[in-house]
């Protein structure tokens, strides 16, 4: 797992490393942290960023903070299932 993967102003919060292929990531995980909430155009940026990243071959998984705090075990299970699919 690596954090803040990308270039300045355009980073993925967490990236799951592919242990079978050096330099490759299995999944990008995006969260709605402090920088998300401070951006006036966060929703538009998220949609566009995800679209661009998927065109570049990334698989993206989003974890919303409210879902994480309300039911962390379910969010962890969903994330693990997604990683296993890949």
N, CA, C and O atoms as a Maestro MAE file, in Angstrom:
{
 s_m_m2io_version
 :::
 2.0.0
}

f_m_ct {
 s_m_title
 :::
 protein
 m_atom[344] {
  # First column is atom index #
  i_m_mmod_type
  r_m_x_coord
  r_m_y_coord
  r_m_z_coord
  i_m_residue_number
  s_m_chain_name
  s_m_pdb_residue_name
  s_m_pdb_atom_name
  i_m_atomic_number
  :::
  1 25 0.850 -1.169 0.000 1 A "UNK " " N  " 7
  2 3 0.000 0.000 0.000 1 A "UNK " " CA " 6
  3 2 0.893 1.229 0.000 1 A "UNK " " C  " 6
  4 15 1.862 1.306 0.754 1 A "UNK " " O  " 8
  5 25 0.560 2.178 -0.845 2 A "UNK " " N  " 7
  6 3 1.283 3.458 -0.866 2 A "UNK " " CA " 6
  7 2 0.272 4.582 -0.765 2 A "UNK " " C  " 6
  8 15 -0.870 4.447 -1.206 2 A "UNK " " O  " 8
  9 25 0.696 5.688 -0.183 3 A "UNK " " N  " 7
  10 3 -0.198 6.836 -0.029 3 A "UNK " " CA " 6
  11 2 0.215 7.949 -0.981 3 A "UNK " " C  " 6
  12 15 1.374 8.060 -1.381 3 A "UNK " " O  " 8
  13 25 -0.777 8.772 -1.332 4 A "UNK " " N  " 7
  14 3 -0.555 9.966 -2.150 4 A "UNK " " CA " 6
  15 2 0.256 9.665 -3.415 4 A "UNK " " C  " 6
  16 15 1.308 10.259 -3.649 4 A "UNK " " O  " 8
  17 25 -0.250 8.741 -4.215 5 A "UNK " " N  " 7
  18 3 0.413 8.341 -5.457 5 A "UNK " " CA " 6
  19 2 -0.024 9.283 -6.571 5 A "UNK " " C  " 6
  20 15 -1.215 9.551 -6.733 5 A "UNK " " O  " 8
  21 25 0.926 9.776 -7.326 6 A "UNK " " N  " 7
  22 3 0.614 10.649 -8.452 6 A "UNK " " CA " 6
  23 2 1.547 11.830 -8.495 6 A "UNK " " C  " 6
  24 15 2.701 11.757 -8.074 6 A "UNK " " O  " 8
  25 25 1.021 12.920 -9.013 7 A "UNK " " N  " 7
  26 3 1.814 14.139 -9.104 7 A "UNK " " CA " 6
  27 2 1.100 15.239 -8.320 7 A "UNK " " C  " 6
  28 15 -0.087 15.106 -8.024 7 A "UNK " " O  " 8
  29 25 1.797 16.319 -7.980 8 A "UNK " " N  " 7
  30 3 1.181 17.387 -7.186 8 A "UNK " " CA " 6
  31 2 -0.140 17.875 -7.802 8 A "UNK " " C  " 6
  32 15 -0.233 18.151 -8.998 8 A "UNK " " O  " 8
  33 25 -1.143 17.968 -6.943 9 A "UNK " " N  " 7
  34 3 -2.447 18.430 -7.383 9 A "UNK " " CA " 6
  35 2 -3.312 17.355 -8.016 9 A "UNK " " C  " 6
  36 15 -4.455 17.610 -8.395 9 A "UNK " " O  " 8
  37 25 -2.757 16.141 -8.129 10 A "UNK " " N  " 7
  38 3 -3.498 15.063 -8.787 10 A "UNK " " CA " 6
  39 2 -3.032 13.737 -8.203 10 A "UNK " " C  " 6
  40 15 -2.305 12.987 -8.854 10 A "UNK " " O  " 8
  41 25 -3.445 13.453 -6.997 11 A "UNK " " N  " 7
  42 3 -2.964 12.275 -6.283 11 A "UNK " " CA " 6
  43 2 -4.117 11.356 -5.888 11 A "UNK " " C  " 6
  44 15 -5.239 11.795 -5.635 11 A "UNK " " O  " 8
  45 25 -3.797 10.071 -5.845 12 A "UNK " " N  " 7
  46 3 -4.724 9.066 -5.330 12 A "UNK " " CA " 6
  47 2 -4.375 8.889 -3.863 12 A "UNK " " C  " 6
  48 15 -3.200 8.792 -3.509 12 A "UNK " " O  " 8
  49 25 -5.399 8.846 -3.001 13 A "UNK " " N  " 7
  50 3 -5.153 8.769 -1.560 13 A "UNK " " CA " 6
  51 2 -4.349 7.532 -1.170 13 A "UNK " " C  " 6
  52 15 -3.345 7.635 -0.466 13 A "UNK " " O  " 8
  53 25 -4.790 6.368 -1.628 14 A "UNK " " N  " 7
  54 3 -4.107 5.109 -1.326 14 A "UNK " " CA " 6
  55 2 -4.041 4.276 -2.598 14 A "UNK " " C  " 6
  56 15 -4.970 4.292 -3.405 14 A "UNK " " O  " 8
  57 25 -2.955 3.556 -2.775 15 A "UNK " " N  " 7
  58 3 -2.830 2.672 -3.931 15 A "UNK " " CA " 6
  59 2 -2.345 1.308 -3.460 15 A "UNK " " C  " 6
  60 15 -1.371 1.203 -2.715 15 A "UNK " " O  " 8
  61 25 -3.037 0.269 -3.907 16 A "UNK " " N  " 7
  62 3 -2.674 -1.102 -3.558 16 A "UNK " " CA " 6
  63 2 -1.647 -1.585 -4.577 16 A "UNK " " C  " 6
  64 15 -1.920 -1.627 -5.776 16 A "UNK " " O  " 8
  65 25 -0.475 -1.946 -4.092 17 A "UNK " " N  " 7
  66 3 0.629 -2.379 -4.949 17 A "UNK " " CA " 6
  67 2 0.390 -3.808 -5.423 17 A "UNK " " C  " 6
  68 15 -0.067 -4.662 -4.664 17 A "UNK " " O  " 8
  69 25 0.709 -4.053 -6.699 18 A "UNK " " N  " 7
  70 3 0.649 -5.400 -7.262 18 A "UNK " " CA " 6
  71 2 1.984 -6.066 -6.977 18 A "UNK " " C  " 6
  72 15 2.995 -5.709 -7.583 18 A "UNK " " O  " 8
  73 25 2.002 -7.023 -6.066 19 A "UNK " " N  " 7
  74 3 3.253 -7.690 -5.680 19 A "UNK " " CA " 6
  75 2 3.829 -8.554 -6.802 19 A "UNK " " C  " 6
  76 15 5.006 -8.913 -6.763 19 A "UNK " " O  " 8
  77 25 3.007 -8.892 -7.803 20 A "UNK " " N  " 7
  78 3 3.472 -9.733 -8.904 20 A "UNK " " CA " 6
  79 2 4.115 -8.937 -10.034 20 A "UNK " " C  " 6
  80 15 4.823 -9.503 -10.866 20 A "UNK " " O  " 8
  81 25 3.874 -7.633 -10.070 21 A "UNK " " N  " 7
  82 3 4.423 -6.782 -11.126 21 A "UNK " " CA " 6
  83 2 4.933 -5.479 -10.513 21 A "UNK " " C  " 6
  84 15 4.149 -4.599 -10.158 21 A "UNK " " O  " 8
  85 25 6.233 -5.372 -10.396 22 A "UNK " " N  " 7
  86 3 6.843 -4.197 -9.783 22 A "UNK " " CA " 6
  87 2 6.439 -2.920 -10.517 22 A "UNK " " C  " 6
  88 15 6.454 -2.866 -11.747 22 A "UNK " " O  " 8
  89 25 6.081 -1.900 -9.750 23 A "UNK " " N  " 7
  90 3 5.704 -0.613 -10.314 23 A "UNK " " CA " 6
  91 2 4.256 -0.531 -10.773 23 A "UNK " " C  " 6
  92 15 3.833 0.490 -11.313 23 A "UNK " " O  " 8
  93 25 3.497 -1.596 -10.563 24 A "UNK " " N  " 7
  94 3 2.088 -1.619 -10.974 24 A "UNK " " CA " 6
  95 2 1.187 -1.605 -9.743 24 A "UNK " " C  " 6
  96 15 1.529 -2.149 -8.693 24 A "UNK " " O  " 8
  97 25 0.042 -0.976 -9.900 25 A "UNK " " N  " 7
  98 3 -0.934 -0.924 -8.808 25 A "UNK " " CA " 6
  99 2 -2.186 -1.688 -9.193 25 A "UNK " " C  " 6
  100 15 -2.626 -1.641 -10.342 25 A "UNK " " O  " 8
  101 25 -2.759 -2.396 -8.222 26 A "UNK " " N  " 7
  102 3 -3.999 -3.126 -8.457 26 A "UNK " " CA " 6
  103 2 -5.213 -2.217 -8.383 26 A "UNK " " C  " 6
  104 15 -6.165 -2.363 -9.150 26 A "UNK " " O  " 8
  105 25 -5.167 -1.273 -7.445 27 A "UNK " " N  " 7
  106 3 -6.357 -0.495 -7.151 27 A "UNK " " CA " 6
  107 2 -5.989 0.856 -6.560 27 A "UNK " " C  " 6
  108 15 -5.066 0.963 -5.753 27 A "UNK " " O  " 8
  109 25 -6.711 1.873 -6.966 28 A "UNK " " N  " 7
  110 3 -6.600 3.183 -6.353 28 A "UNK " " CA " 6
  111 2 -7.779 3.378 -5.416 28 A "UNK " " C  " 6
  112 15 -8.922 3.120 -5.793 28 A "UNK " " O  " 8
  113 25 -7.513 3.828 -4.205 29 A "UNK " " N  " 7
  114 3 -8.569 4.044 -3.213 29 A "UNK " " CA " 6
  115 2 -8.652 5.538 -2.947 29 A "UNK " " C  " 6
  116 15 -7.669 6.168 -2.558 29 A "UNK " " O  " 8
  117 25 -9.825 6.088 -3.158 30 A "UNK " " N  " 7
  118 3 -10.024 7.514 -2.919 30 A "UNK " " CA " 6
  119 2 -10.967 7.699 -1.734 30 A "UNK " " C  " 6
  120 15 -11.936 6.959 -1.565 30 A "UNK " " O  " 8
  121 25 -10.660 8.693 -0.932 31 A "UNK " " N  " 7
  122 3 -11.427 8.985 0.280 31 A "UNK " " CA " 6
  123 2 -11.830 10.457 0.263 31 A "UNK " " C  " 6
  124 15 -11.263 11.260 -0.477 31 A "UNK " " O  " 8
  125 25 -12.793 10.789 1.072 32 A "UNK " " N  " 7
  126 3 -13.250 12.182 1.139 32 A "UNK " " CA " 6
  127 2 -12.766 12.818 2.436 32 A "UNK " " C  " 6
  128 15 -13.544 13.045 3.364 32 A "UNK " " O  " 8
  129 25 -11.478 13.099 2.482 33 A "UNK " " N  " 7
  130 3 -10.868 13.687 3.673 33 A "UNK " " CA " 6
  131 2 -10.958 15.198 3.685 33 A "UNK " " C  " 6
  132 15 -11.813 15.781 3.018 33 A "UNK " " O  " 8
  133 25 -10.077 15.834 4.444 34 A "UNK " " N  " 7
  134 3 -10.103 17.282 4.644 34 A "UNK " " CA " 6
  135 2 -9.943 18.052 3.340 34 A "UNK " " C  " 6
  136 15 -10.646 19.037 3.116 34 A "UNK " " O  " 8
  137 25 -9.033 17.620 2.482 35 A "UNK " " N  " 7
  138 3 -8.829 18.346 1.229 35 A "UNK " " CA " 6
  139 2 -10.058 18.231 0.325 35 A "UNK " " C  " 6
  140 15 -10.360 19.148 -0.439 35 A "UNK " " O  " 8
  141 25 -10.750 17.123 0.415 36 A "UNK " " N  " 7
  142 3 -11.973 16.937 -0.362 36 A "UNK " " CA " 6
  143 2 -13.017 17.977 0.051 36 A "UNK " " C  " 6
  144 15 -13.613 18.640 -0.797 36 A "UNK " " O  " 8
  145 25 -13.226 18.110 1.341 37 A "UNK " " N  " 7
  146 3 -14.268 19.001 1.844 37 A "UNK " " CA " 6
  147 2 -13.918 20.477 1.695 37 A "UNK " " C  " 6
  148 15 -14.806 21.328 1.698 37 A "UNK " " O  " 8
  149 25 -12.638 20.782 1.566 38 A "UNK " " N  " 7
  150 3 -12.251 22.188 1.430 38 A "UNK " " CA " 6
  151 2 -12.297 22.670 -0.023 38 A "UNK " " C  " 6
  152 15 -12.151 23.864 -0.283 38 A "UNK " " O  " 8
  153 25 -12.497 21.765 -0.949 39 A "UNK " " N  " 7
  154 3 -12.525 22.133 -2.364 39 A "UNK " " CA " 6
  155 2 -13.945 22.482 -2.796 39 A "UNK " " C  " 6
  156 15 -14.861 21.687 -2.584 39 A "UNK " " O  " 8
  157 25 -14.147 23.656 -3.399 40 A "UNK " " N  " 7
  158 3 -15.492 24.061 -3.814 40 A "UNK " " CA " 6
  159 2 -16.031 23.238 -4.985 40 A "UNK " " C  " 6
  160 15 -17.239 23.207 -5.219 40 A "UNK " " O  " 8
  161 25 -15.141 22.575 -5.716 41 A "UNK " " N  " 7
  162 3 -15.580 21.789 -6.877 41 A "UNK " " CA " 6
  163 2 -15.210 20.319 -6.722 41 A "UNK " " C  " 6
  164 15 -14.902 19.644 -7.703 41 A "UNK " " O  " 8
  165 25 -15.242 19.833 -5.500 42 A "UNK " " N  " 7
  166 3 -14.780 18.474 -5.222 42 A "UNK " " CA " 6
  167 2 -15.544 17.419 -6.014 42 A "UNK " " C  " 6
  168 15 -14.940 16.492 -6.553 42 A "UNK " " O  " 8
  169 25 -16.848 17.552 -6.087 43 A "UNK " " N  " 7
  170 3 -17.644 16.532 -6.770 43 A "UNK " " CA " 6
  171 2 -17.277 16.453 -8.249 43 A "UNK " " C  " 6
  172 15 -17.079 15.360 -8.780 43 A "UNK " " O  " 8
  173 25 -17.184 17.601 -8.917 44 A "UNK " " N  " 7
  174 3 -16.810 17.611 -10.334 44 A "UNK " " CA " 6
  175 2 -15.402 17.070 -10.530 44 A "UNK " " C  " 6
  176 15 -15.158 16.289 -11.450 44 A "UNK " " O  " 8
  177 25 -14.483 17.478 -9.676 45 A "UNK " " N  " 7
  178 3 -13.098 17.007 -9.786 45 A "UNK " " CA " 6
  179 2 -13.021 15.503 -9.599 45 A "UNK " " C  " 6
  180 15 -12.290 14.825 -10.322 45 A "UNK " " O  " 8
  181 25 -13.775 14.967 -8.628 46 A "UNK " " N  " 7
  182 3 -13.769 13.522 -8.390 46 A "UNK " " CA " 6
  183 2 -14.249 12.756 -9.606 46 A "UNK " " C  " 6
  184 15 -13.630 11.775 -10.016 46 A "UNK " " O  " 8
  185 25 -15.337 13.198 -10.173 47 A "UNK " " N  " 7
  186 3 -15.910 12.507 -11.325 47 A "UNK " " CA " 6
  187 2 -14.931 12.523 -12.489 47 A "UNK " " C  " 6
  188 15 -14.697 11.493 -13.122 47 A "UNK " " O  " 8
  189 25 -14.364 13.677 -12.770 48 A "UNK " " N  " 7
  190 3 -13.423 13.801 -13.878 48 A "UNK " " CA " 6
  191 2 -12.122 13.054 -13.611 48 A "UNK " " C  " 6
  192 15 -11.587 12.397 -14.505 48 A "UNK " " O  " 8
  193 25 -11.615 13.151 -12.394 49 A "UNK " " N  " 7
  194 3 -10.372 12.458 -12.044 49 A "UNK " " CA " 6
  195 2 -10.550 10.947 -12.199 49 A "UNK " " C  " 6
  196 15 -9.691 10.274 -12.769 49 A "UNK " " O  " 8
  197 25 -11.654 10.422 -11.697 50 A "UNK " " N  " 7
  198 3 -11.888 8.992 -11.798 50 A "UNK " " CA " 6
  199 2 -12.001 8.567 -13.271 50 A "UNK " " C  " 6
  200 15 -11.464 7.531 -13.662 50 A "UNK " " O  " 8
  201 25 -12.687 9.355 -14.065 51 A "UNK " " N  " 7
  202 3 -12.832 9.047 -15.489 51 A "UNK " " CA " 6
  203 2 -11.468 9.007 -16.188 51 A "UNK " " C  " 6
  204 15 -11.191 8.088 -16.960 51 A "UNK " " O  " 8
  205 25 -10.626 9.998 -15.918 52 A "UNK " " N  " 7
  206 3 -9.296 10.053 -16.524 52 A "UNK " " CA " 6
  207 2 -8.446 8.866 -16.059 52 A "UNK " " C  " 6
  208 15 -7.794 8.209 -16.872 52 A "UNK " " O  " 8
  209 25 -8.456 8.596 -14.764 53 A "UNK " " N  " 7
  210 3 -7.653 7.500 -14.227 53 A "UNK " " CA " 6
  211 2 -8.086 6.154 -14.795 53 A "UNK " " C  " 6
  212 15 -7.243 5.310 -15.099 53 A "UNK " " O  " 8
  213 25 -9.394 5.946 -14.941 54 A "UNK " " N  " 7
  214 3 -9.879 4.682 -15.497 54 A "UNK " " CA " 6
  215 2 -9.468 4.535 -16.966 54 A "UNK " " C  " 6
  216 15 -9.190 3.428 -17.425 54 A "UNK " " O  " 8
  217 25 -9.431 5.633 -17.689 55 A "UNK " " N  " 7
  218 3 -8.957 5.576 -19.083 55 A "UNK " " CA " 6
  219 2 -7.477 5.248 -19.151 55 A "UNK " " C  " 6
  220 15 -6.999 4.730 -20.160 55 A "UNK " " O  " 8
  221 25 -6.749 5.546 -18.079 56 A "UNK " " N  " 7
  222 3 -5.329 5.222 -18.007 56 A "UNK " " CA " 6
  223 2 -5.089 3.820 -17.441 56 A "UNK " " C  " 6
  224 15 -3.943 3.409 -17.263 56 A "UNK " " O  " 8
  225 25 -6.169 3.089 -17.158 57 A "UNK " " N  " 7
  226 3 -6.047 1.716 -16.694 57 A "UNK " " CA " 6
  227 2 -6.221 1.489 -15.205 57 A "UNK " " C  " 6
  228 15 -6.159 0.348 -14.749 57 A "UNK " " O  " 8
  229 25 -6.438 2.547 -14.436 58 A "UNK " " N  " 7
  230 3 -6.641 2.401 -12.997 58 A "UNK " " CA " 6
  231 2 -8.011 1.816 -12.705 58 A "UNK " " C  " 6
  232 15 -8.981 2.082 -13.416 58 A "UNK " " O  " 8
  233 25 -8.076 1.017 -11.653 59 A "UNK " " N  " 7
  234 3 -9.333 0.579 -11.053 59 A "UNK " " CA " 6
  235 2 -9.473 1.423 -9.794 59 A "UNK " " C  " 6
  236 15 -8.545 1.502 -8.990 59 A "UNK " " O  " 8
  237 25 -10.635 2.055 -9.620 60 A "UNK " " N  " 7
  238 3 -10.824 2.979 -8.493 60 A "UNK " " CA " 6
  239 2 -11.904 2.453 -7.550 60 A "UNK " " C  " 6
  240 15 -12.949 1.961 -7.977 60 A "UNK " " O  " 8
  241 25 -11.618 2.574 -6.264 61 A "UNK " " N  " 7
  242 3 -12.586 2.216 -5.214 61 A "UNK " " CA " 6
  243 2 -12.709 3.430 -4.296 61 A "UNK " " C  " 6
  244 15 -11.704 3.968 -3.831 61 A "UNK " " O  " 8
  245 25 -13.925 3.851 -4.044 62 A "UNK " " N  " 7
  246 3 -14.150 5.028 -3.202 62 A "UNK " " CA " 6
  247 2 -14.684 4.596 -1.836 62 A "UNK " " C  " 6
  248 15 -15.551 3.728 -1.730 62 A "UNK " " O  " 8
  249 25 -14.144 5.224 -0.806 63 A "UNK " " N  " 7
  250 3 -14.636 5.006 0.557 63 A "UNK " " CA " 6
  251 2 -15.056 6.363 1.107 63 A "UNK " " C  " 6
  252 15 -14.226 7.256 1.277 63 A "UNK " " O  " 8
  253 25 -16.342 6.510 1.382 64 A "UNK " " N  " 7
  254 3 -16.864 7.745 1.961 64 A "UNK " " CA " 6
  255 2 -16.699 7.700 3.473 64 A "UNK " " C  " 6
  256 15 -16.945 6.668 4.097 64 A "UNK " " O  " 8
  257 25 -16.290 8.796 4.051 65 A "UNK " " N  " 7
  258 3 -16.032 8.842 5.494 65 A "UNK " " CA " 6
  259 2 -17.265 8.472 6.309 65 A "UNK " " C  " 6
  260 15 -17.145 7.799 7.334 65 A "UNK " " O  " 8
  261 25 -18.440 8.896 5.875 66 A "UNK " " N  " 7
  262 3 -19.645 8.551 6.642 66 A "UNK " " CA " 6
  263 2 -19.873 7.043 6.654 66 A "UNK " " C  " 6
  264 15 -20.265 6.489 7.681 66 A "UNK " " O  " 8
  265 25 -19.636 6.379 5.540 67 A "UNK " " N  " 7
  266 3 -19.781 4.917 5.494 67 A "UNK " " CA " 6
  267 2 -18.735 4.242 6.373 67 A "UNK " " C  " 6
  268 15 -19.023 3.258 7.054 67 A "UNK " " O  " 8
  269 25 -17.509 4.786 6.351 68 A "UNK " " N  " 7
  270 3 -16.418 4.227 7.159 68 A "UNK " " CA " 6
  271 2 -16.742 4.324 8.645 68 A "UNK " " C  " 6
  272 15 -16.555 3.356 9.383 68 A "UNK " " O  " 8
  273 25 -17.229 5.489 9.096 69 A "UNK " " N  " 7
  274 3 -17.514 5.659 10.515 69 A "UNK " " CA " 6
  275 2 -18.774 4.926 10.951 69 A "UNK " " C  " 6
  276 15 -18.855 4.468 12.091 69 A "UNK " " O  " 8
  277 25 -19.734 4.810 10.086 70 A "UNK " " N  " 7
  278 3 -20.980 4.108 10.426 70 A "UNK " " CA " 6
  279 2 -20.808 2.600 10.463 70 A "UNK " " C  " 6
  280 15 -21.389 1.927 11.315 70 A "UNK " " O  " 8
  281 25 -20.006 2.060 9.536 71 A "UNK " " N  " 7
  282 3 -19.877 0.615 9.473 71 A "UNK " " CA " 6
  283 2 -18.539 0.220 8.861 71 A "UNK " " C  " 6
  284 15 -18.473 -0.256 7.728 71 A "UNK " " O  " 8
  285 25 -17.494 0.425 9.619 72 A "UNK " " N  " 7
  286 3 -16.139 0.136 9.148 72 A "UNK " " CA " 6
  287 2 -15.964 -1.330 8.714 72 A "UNK " " C  " 6
  288 15 -15.351 -1.573 7.675 72 A "UNK " " O  " 8
  289 25 -16.479 -2.319 9.473 73 A "UNK " " N  " 7
  290 3 -16.287 -3.715 9.053 73 A "UNK " " CA " 6
  291 2 -16.842 -4.011 7.650 73 A "UNK " " C  " 6
  292 15 -16.236 -4.769 6.892 73 A "UNK " " O  " 8
  293 25 -17.964 -3.429 7.313 74 A "UNK " " N  " 7
  294 3 -18.532 -3.641 5.984 74 A "UNK " " CA " 6
  295 2 -17.643 -3.009 4.925 74 A "UNK " " C  " 6
  296 15 -17.413 -3.608 3.874 74 A "UNK " " O  " 8
  297 25 -17.141 -1.808 5.185 75 A "UNK " " N  " 7
  298 3 -16.271 -1.133 4.223 75 A "UNK " " CA " 6
  299 2 -14.970 -1.903 4.013 75 A "UNK " " C  " 6
  300 15 -14.476 -1.996 2.889 75 A "UNK " " O  " 8
  301 25 -14.416 -2.454 5.088 76 A "UNK " " N  " 7
  302 3 -13.196 -3.257 4.983 76 A "UNK " " CA " 6
  303 2 -13.488 -4.517 4.165 76 A "UNK " " C  " 6
  304 15 -12.693 -4.895 3.305 76 A "UNK " " O  " 8
  305 25 -14.616 -5.161 4.429 77 A "UNK " " N  " 7
  306 3 -14.986 -6.370 3.676 77 A "UNK " " CA " 6
  307 2 -15.141 -6.070 2.194 77 A "UNK " " C  " 6
  308 15 -14.640 -6.814 1.351 77 A "UNK " " O  " 8
  309 25 -15.842 -4.970 1.869 78 A "UNK " " N  " 7
  310 3 -16.027 -4.596 0.468 78 A "UNK " " CA " 6
  311 2 -14.698 -4.317 -0.222 78 A "UNK " " C  " 6
  312 15 -14.499 -4.694 -1.376 78 A "UNK " " O  " 8
  313 25 -13.800 -3.663 0.481 79 A "UNK " " N  " 7
  314 3 -12.484 -3.360 -0.075 79 A "UNK " " CA " 6
  315 2 -11.690 -4.650 -0.327 79 A "UNK " " C  " 6
  316 15 -11.092 -4.816 -1.390 79 A "UNK " " O  " 8
  317 25 -11.689 -5.539 0.635 80 A "UNK " " N  " 7
  318 3 -10.971 -6.811 0.480 80 A "UNK " " CA " 6
  319 2 -11.554 -7.612 -0.680 80 A "UNK " " C  " 6
  320 15 -10.805 -8.197 -1.463 80 A "UNK " " O  " 8
  321 25 -12.862 -7.644 -0.799 81 A "UNK " " N  " 7
  322 3 -13.511 -8.353 -1.914 81 A "UNK " " CA " 6
  323 2 -13.079 -7.761 -3.249 81 A "UNK " " C  " 6
  324 15 -12.794 -8.493 -4.196 81 A "UNK " " O  " 8
  325 25 -13.033 -6.445 -3.321 82 A "UNK " " N  " 7
  326 3 -12.630 -5.783 -4.564 82 A "UNK " " CA " 6
  327 2 -11.185 -6.118 -4.928 82 A "UNK " " C  " 6
  328 15 -10.877 -6.374 -6.092 82 A "UNK " " O  " 8
  329 25 -10.310 -6.116 -3.941 83 A "UNK " " N  " 7
  330 3 -8.902 -6.448 -4.192 83 A "UNK " " CA " 6
  331 2 -8.780 -7.889 -4.662 83 A "UNK " " C  " 6
  332 15 -8.019 -8.176 -5.586 83 A "UNK " " O  " 8
  333 25 -9.521 -8.799 -4.037 84 A "UNK " " N  " 7
  334 3 -9.470 -10.204 -4.441 84 A "UNK " " CA " 6
  335 2 -9.966 -10.398 -5.874 84 A "UNK " " C  " 6
  336 15 -9.459 -11.261 -6.592 84 A "UNK " " O  " 8
  337 25 -10.947 -9.609 -6.293 85 A "UNK " " N  " 7
  338 3 -11.454 -9.688 -7.669 85 A "UNK " " CA " 6
  339 2 -10.370 -9.343 -8.681 85 A "UNK " " C  " 6
  340 15 -10.352 -9.870 -9.794 85 A "UNK " " O  " 8
  341 25 -9.476 -8.460 -8.284 86 A "UNK " " N  " 7
  342 3 -8.440 -7.997 -9.203 86 A "UNK " " CA " 6
  343 2 -7.257 -8.946 -9.209 86 A "UNK " " C  " 6
  344 15 -6.285 -8.715 -9.928 86 A "UNK " " O  " 8
  :::
 }
 m_bond[343] {
  # First column is bond index #
  i_m_from
  i_m_to
  i_m_order
  :::
  1 1 2 1
  2 2 3 1
  3 3 4 2
  4 3 5 1
  5 5 6 1
  6 6 7 1
  7 7 8 2
  8 7 9 1
  9 9 10 1
  10 10 11 1
  11 11 12 2
  12 11 13 1
  13 13 14 1
  14 14 15 1
  15 15 16 2
  16 15 17 1
  17 17 18 1
  18 18 19 1
  19 19 20 2
  20 19 21 1
  21 21 22 1
  22 22 23 1
  23 23 24 2
  24 23 25 1
  25 25 26 1
  26 26 27 1
  27 27 28 2
  28 27 29 1
  29 29 30 1
  30 30 31 1
  31 31 32 2
  32 31 33 1
  33 33 34 1
  34 34 35 1
  35 35 36 2
  36 35 37 1
  37 37 38 1
  38 38 39 1
  39 39 40 2
  40 39 41 1
  41 41 42 1
  42 42 43 1
  43 43 44 2
  44 43 45 1
  45 45 46 1
  46 46 47 1
  47 47 48 2
  48 47 49 1
  49 49 50 1
  50 50 51 1
  51 51 52 2
  52 51 53 1
  53 53 54 1
  54 54 55 1
  55 55 56 2
  56 55 57 1
  57 57 58 1
  58 58 59 1
  59 59 60 2
  60 59 61 1
  61 61 62 1
  62 62 63 1
  63 63 64 2
  64 63 65 1
  65 65 66 1
  66 66 67 1
  67 67 68 2
  68 67 69 1
  69 69 70 1
  70 70 71 1
  71 71 72 2
  72 71 73 1
  73 73 74 1
  74 74 75 1
  75 75 76 2
  76 75 77 1
  77 77 78 1
  78 78 79 1
  79 79 80 2
  80 79 81 1
  81 81 82 1
  82 82 83 1
  83 83 84 2
  84 83 85 1
  85 85 86 1
  86 86 87 1
  87 87 88 2
  88 87 89 1
  89 89 90 1
  90 90 91 1
  91 91 92 2
  92 91 93 1
  93 93 94 1
  94 94 95 1
  95 95 96 2
  96 95 97 1
  97 97 98 1
  98 98 99 1
  99 99 100 2
  100 99 101 1
  101 101 102 1
  102 102 103 1
  103 103 104 2
  104 103 105 1
  105 105 106 1
  106 106 107 1
  107 107 108 2
  108 107 109 1
  109 109 110 1
  110 110 111 1
  111 111 112 2
  112 111 113 1
  113 113 114 1
  114 114 115 1
  115 115 116 2
  116 115 117 1
  117 117 118 1
  118 118 119 1
  119 119 120 2
  120 119 121 1
  121 121 122 1
  122 122 123 1
  123 123 124 2
  124 123 125 1
  125 125 126 1
  126 126 127 1
  127 127 128 2
  128 127 129 1
  129 129 130 1
  130 130 131 1
  131 131 132 2
  132 131 133 1
  133 133 134 1
  134 134 135 1
  135 135 136 2
  136 135 137 1
  137 137 138 1
  138 138 139 1
  139 139 140 2
  140 139 141 1
  141 141 142 1
  142 142 143 1
  143 143 144 2
  144 143 145 1
  145 145 146 1
  146 146 147 1
  147 147 148 2
  148 147 149 1
  149 149 150 1
  150 150 151 1
  151 151 152 2
  152 151 153 1
  153 153 154 1
  154 154 155 1
  155 155 156 2
  156 155 157 1
  157 157 158 1
  158 158 159 1
  159 159 160 2
  160 159 161 1
  161 161 162 1
  162 162 163 1
  163 163 164 2
  164 163 165 1
  165 165 166 1
  166 166 167 1
  167 167 168 2
  168 167 169 1
  169 169 170 1
  170 170 171 1
  171 171 172 2
  172 171 173 1
  173 173 174 1
  174 174 175 1
  175 175 176 2
  176 175 177 1
  177 177 178 1
  178 178 179 1
  179 179 180 2
  180 179 181 1
  181 181 182 1
  182 182 183 1
  183 183 184 2
  184 183 185 1
  185 185 186 1
  186 186 187 1
  187 187 188 2
  188 187 189 1
  189 189 190 1
  190 190 191 1
  191 191 192 2
  192 191 193 1
  193 193 194 1
  194 194 195 1
  195 195 196 2
  196 195 197 1
  197 197 198 1
  198 198 199 1
  199 199 200 2
  200 199 201 1
  201 201 202 1
  202 202 203 1
  203 203 204 2
  204 203 205 1
  205 205 206 1
  206 206 207 1
  207 207 208 2
  208 207 209 1
  209 209 210 1
  210 210 211 1
  211 211 212 2
  212 211 213 1
  213 213 214 1
  214 214 215 1
  215 215 216 2
  216 215 217 1
  217 217 218 1
  218 218 219 1
  219 219 220 2
  220 219 221 1
  221 221 222 1
  222 222 223 1
  223 223 224 2
  224 223 225 1
  225 225 226 1
  226 226 227 1
  227 227 228 2
  228 227 229 1
  229 229 230 1
  230 230 231 1
  231 231 232 2
  232 231 233 1
  233 233 234 1
  234 234 235 1
  235 235 236 2
  236 235 237 1
  237 237 238 1
  238 238 239 1
  239 239 240 2
  240 239 241 1
  241 241 242 1
  242 242 243 1
  243 243 244 2
  244 243 245 1
  245 245 246 1
  246 246 247 1
  247 247 248 2
  248 247 249 1
  249 249 250 1
  250 250 251 1
  251 251 252 2
  252 251 253 1
  253 253 254 1
  254 254 255 1
  255 255 256 2
  256 255 257 1
  257 257 258 1
  258 258 259 1
  259 259 260 2
  260 259 261 1
  261 261 262 1
  262 262 263 1
  263 263 264 2
  264 263 265 1
  265 265 266 1
  266 266 267 1
  267 267 268 2
  268 267 269 1
  269 269 270 1
  270 270 271 1
  271 271 272 2
  272 271 273 1
  273 273 274 1
  274 274 275 1
  275 275 276 2
  276 275 277 1
  277 277 278 1
  278 278 279 1
  279 279 280 2
  280 279 281 1
  281 281 282 1
  282 282 283 1
  283 283 284 2
  284 283 285 1
  285 285 286 1
  286 286 287 1
  287 287 288 2
  288 287 289 1
  289 289 290 1
  290 290 291 1
  291 291 292 2
  292 291 293 1
  293 293 294 1
  294 294 295 1
  295 295 296 2
  296 295 297 1
  297 297 298 1
  298 298 299 1
  299 299 300 2
  300 299 301 1
  301 301 302 1
  302 302 303 1
  303 303 304 2
  304 303 305 1
  305 305 306 1
  306 306 307 1
  307 307 308 2
  308 307 309 1
  309 309 310 1
  310 310 311 1
  311 311 312 2
  312 311 313 1
  313 313 314 1
  314 314 315 1
  315 315 316 2
  316 315 317 1
  317 317 318 1
  318 318 319 1
  319 319 320 2
  320 319 321 1
  321 321 322 1
  322 322 323 1
  323 323 324 2
  324 323 325 1
  325 325 326 1
  326 326 327 1
  327 327 328 2
  328 327 329 1
  329 329 330 1
  330 330 331 1
  331 331 332 2
  332 331 333 1
  333 333 334 1
  334 334 335 1
  335 335 336 2
  336 335 337 1
  337 337 338 1
  338 338 339 1
  339 339 340 2
  340 339 341 1
  341 341 342 1
  342 342 343 1
  343 343 344 2
  :::
 }
}
